């Protein structure tokens, strides 16, 4: 049985499959180091992991298929939680929270500015 170029390239793509996880609780380099130590052996080595601390993302680029449940279980042993990353906007609560924080930040800035203007406009009291 001979393989076509398309079959070979699809097998290569599966072999180097990249899966992205949202890791709740990962917010510093120490936690990344812990995840490398714990999740690395599950995925074939820490070199198969990459992290985005600001967005709480962990990317797994395993050469062989690794069950998501094993990755999630390994992350859970660290006290953090992992779930598959979804770019499809399915997290409405996060968007709503972000919008609310933006509005409250704008209101806070406006009130602070108003306080400075009021303070500058009041006559100074010299005794």
C-alpha positions in Angstrom: 0.0 0.0 0.0 1.5 3.3 -1.1 0.7 6.6 0.6 -0.2 9.7 -1.2 1.4 13.1 -0.3 -1.9 14.3 1.2 -2.1 11.3 3.5 1.5 11.8 4.6 1.1 15.5 5.3 -2.1 14.9 7.3 -0.3 12.3 9.4 2.5 14.8 10.0 -0.1 17.5 11.0 -1.7 15.1 13.5 1.7 14.1 14.9 2.6 17.7 15.6 -0.9 18.7 16.7 -1.1 21.9 18.8 -3.7 22.1 21.5 -4.3 25.2 23.5 -5.7 25.2 27.1 -7.0 28.0 29.2 -5.3 27.6 32.6 -7.2 29.3 35.5 -4.8 30.3 38.3 -1.7 30.6 36.1 -0.4 34.1 36.6 3.3 34.0 37.3 6.6 32.3 36.3 6.6 30.0 39.3 3.3 28.5 38.3 4.7 28.0 34.7 7.7 26.2 36.2 5.4 23.9 38.2 3.2 23.2 35.1 6.4 22.4 33.1 7.4 19.9 35.9 4.0 18.3 36.2 2.5 18.4 32.7 5.8 18.0 30.8 6.1 14.2 31.5 2.5 13.7 30.4 3.1 15.3 27.0 6.5 13.9 26.3 8.7 16.6 27.8 8.6 20.2 28.9 9.9 21.2 25.4 6.4 20.4 24.1 4.8 23.2 26.2 4.6 26.9 25.7 2.9 29.5 27.9 1.2 32.8 27.6 0.9 34.1 31.1 -1.0 37.3 30.3 -3.8 35.4 28.6 -3.6 32.3 30.8 -2.8 30.0 27.9 -0.8 26.8 27.7 0.0 25.3 24.3 0.8 21.6 24.0 2.6 20.6 20.8 2.9 16.8 21.4 4.4 14.6 18.8 2.0 11.8 19.7 -1.7 11.9 20.7 -2.2 12.9 24.3 -5.6 12.6 25.9 -6.9 16.0 27.1 -8.1 14.4 30.3 -4.6 13.5 31.2 -3.4 17.0 30.6 -6.4 18.4 32.7 -5.7 15.9 35.4 -2.1 16.8 35.6 -2.9 20.5 35.8 -5.5 19.9 38.5 -2.8 18.3 40.7 -1.2 21.8 40.8 -4.3 23.4 42.2 -5.1 25.1 38.8 -7.8 24.2 36.3 -7.4 23.7 32.6 -9.9 23.6 29.8 -9.6 23.7 26.0 -9.2 27.2 24.7 -12.0 28.4 22.5 -11.7 31.4 20.2 -15.3 31.3 19.2 -16.4 33.9 21.7 -18.3 31.3 23.9 -17.4 33.1 27.1 -20.0 35.8 27.3 -19.5 36.3 31.0 -15.8 37.2 30.5 -16.8 39.8 27.8 -19.5 41.2 30.1 -17.1 41.5 33.0 -14.5 43.2 30.8 -17.1 45.7 29.6 -18.2 46.4 33.1 -14.6 47.0 34.3 -14.0 49.4 31.4 -17.1 51.4 32.2 -16.2 51.5 35.9 -12.7 52.5 35.1 -13.9 55.4 32.9 -16.3 56.6 35.6 -13.5 56.4 38.2 -11.2 58.5 35.9 -14.0 61.1 35.3 -14.7 61.4 39.0 -10.9 61.7 39.8 -10.6 64.4 37.1 -13.6 66.2 38.5 -12.1 66.1 42.0 -8.9 67.8 40.7 -10.8 70.5 38.8 -13.0 71.2 41.9 -9.9 71.4 44.1 -8.2 73.8 41.7 -11.3 76.0 41.4 -11.9 76.4 45.1 -10.2 79.4 46.7 -7.3 78.5 48.8 -7.8 79.1 52.5 -4.9 80.8 54.1 -5.1 81.4 57.8 
